[in-house]
Amino acid sequence: MRHLSAVDLEVEQVSGVTVVRFPHEVDVVNAAAIRERVLRLLNSGVTEMLLDLTGTRVLDSAGIHIIVRAHGRSTALRVPLSVAIPEQGNVRRVFDLAALSRLVPTTIGLPRRLGGVVSRPCSTAGARGRARKPRG
């Protein structure tokens, strides 16, 4: 079952997981429509959701807000939510800078059970969790 909304948001059921594929660009222009759609899906009774950002190349603060709101709603509804991001590029940098992987379970690439070939957990804890030694 696939369908597209006005924001080119593809939604598909894969192995019982509602996979929401974000568009190439997520910014202030389309964020409200994406956020509304994601929250509506969560409220509709889905049992698990994956936000697929592997094809997204631009993600600004409005996109971060979508993910944070979706996490809050999924937590309140007790619906598991995860995010798949690309290995490199803007989206990965945004996730690292905002430490979103500490908030939402995140994988690099799609999980294998959802059709991904390569996937691994993403954690920014290593980069941000260690104290730095003073230079000297």
C-alpha positions as CSV (number, residue, x, y, z in Angstrom):
1,M,0.0,0.0,0.0
2,R,1.7,3.2,-1.2
3,H,0.3,6.7,-1.6
4,L,1.7,10.2,-1.9
5,S,0.5,13.4,-0.4
6,A,0.9,16.9,-1.6
7,V,4.4,16.9,0.0
8,D,5.5,13.7,-1.7
9,L,5.5,11.8,1.6
10,E,5.4,8.1,0.7
11,V,3.9,5.8,3.4
12,E,4.3,2.1,3.2
13,Q,3.6,-0.9,5.5
14,V,6.7,-3.2,5.6
15,S,6.7,-6.2,8.0
16,G,4.1,-4.5,10.3
17,V,6.1,-1.2,10.4
18,T,4.7,2.0,9.0
19,V,7.6,3.4,7.0
20,V,7.3,7.2,6.2
21,R,9.8,8.3,3.5
22,F,10.6,11.9,3.8
23,P,11.1,14.0,0.7
24,H,14.5,15.2,-0.7
25,E,14.2,18.5,1.2
26,V,12.5,19.1,4.5
27,D,12.4,22.7,5.5
28,V,10.0,25.5,6.6
29,V,8.2,25.3,3.2
30,N,6.9,21.7,3.7
31,A,7.5,20.9,7.4
32,A,4.0,21.7,8.7
33,A,2.4,19.4,6.2
34,I,4.9,16.6,6.9
35,R,4.5,17.0,10.7
36,E,0.7,17.0,10.4
37,R,0.8,13.8,8.3
38,V,3.2,12.0,10.7
39,L,1.2,12.9,13.8
40,R,-2.0,11.9,12.1
41,L,-0.5,8.5,11.2
42,L,0.7,8.0,14.8
43,N,-2.8,8.9,16.1
44,S,-4.4,6.4,13.6
45,G,-3.2,3.4,15.6
46,V,0.0,2.3,13.9
47,T,1.9,-0.2,15.9
48,E,5.4,0.9,14.9
49,M,6.8,3.7,12.8
50,L,10.1,4.3,11.0
51,L,10.9,7.8,9.6
52,D,13.1,7.1,6.5
53,L,15.4,10.1,5.8
54,T,17.8,8.0,3.8
55,G,16.8,9.9,0.6
56,T,16.6,13.3,2.3
57,R,19.5,15.7,1.5
58,V,18.3,18.9,3.2
59,L,17.0,19.0,6.8
60,D,16.7,22.2,8.7
61,S,15.4,23.1,12.2
62,A,11.8,22.7,11.0
63,G,12.7,19.1,10.2
64,I,14.2,18.6,13.6
65,H,11.0,19.8,15.1
66,I,9.0,17.2,13.2
67,I,11.2,14.4,14.6
68,V,11.0,15.8,18.2
69,R,7.2,16.1,18.0
70,A,6.8,12.6,16.5
71,H,9.0,11.2,19.3
72,G,6.9,13.0,21.9
73,R,3.6,11.7,20.4
74,S,4.9,8.2,19.9
75,T,6.1,8.1,23.5
76,A,2.7,9.2,24.8
77,L,1.0,6.6,22.6
78,R,3.6,3.9,23.4
79,V,4.3,3.3,19.7
80,P,8.0,2.5,18.9
81,L,9.5,5.1,16.6
82,S,12.9,5.0,14.9
83,V,14.7,7.0,12.2
84,A,16.9,5.9,9.4
85,I,19.4,8.4,8.1
86,P,22.1,8.4,5.3
87,E,25.7,7.6,6.2
88,Q,27.0,11.0,5.1
89,G,25.7,14.5,4.2
90,N,23.6,17.3,5.7
91,V,21.1,15.0,7.4
92,R,23.8,13.1,9.2
93,R,25.5,16.3,10.3
94,V,22.2,17.7,11.6
95,F,21.6,14.5,13.6
96,D,25.1,14.7,15.0
97,L,25.0,18.4,15.9
98,A,21.5,18.2,17.5
99,A,22.3,14.8,19.1
100,L,18.9,13.5,17.9
101,S,20.3,9.9,18.1
102,R,20.2,10.3,21.9
103,L,16.5,11.0,21.7
104,V,15.2,8.7,19.0
105,P,16.6,5.3,18.0
106,T,18.5,5.9,14.8
107,T,20.1,3.7,12.2
108,I,22.5,4.4,9.4
109,G,20.5,3.1,6.4
110,L,17.3,1.1,6.5
111,P,17.1,-1.8,8.9
112,R,17.5,-5.2,7.1
113,R,14.1,-6.4,8.2
114,L,12.6,-3.4,6.3
115,G,14.5,-4.1,3.1
116,G,17.8,-2.4,3.9
117,V,21.0,-4.0,2.8
118,V,23.3,-2.4,5.3
119,S,22.2,-0.8,8.6
120,R,23.9,-0.1,11.9
121,P,22.9,1.9,15.0
122,C,23.9,5.5,15.0
123,S,25.0,7.1,18.2
124,T,26.5,10.5,18.8
125,A,27.3,9.6,22.4
126,G,30.8,8.7,21.6
127,A,31.6,12.1,20.1
128,R,29.8,14.2,22.7
129,G,29.9,11.9,25.7
130,R,33.7,12.0,26.3
131,A,35.4,14.8,28.1
132,R,38.1,16.5,26.1
133,K,41.6,16.8,27.4
134,P,42.9,20.4,27.6
135,R,45.5,21.2,25.0
136,G,48.8,21.8,26.4
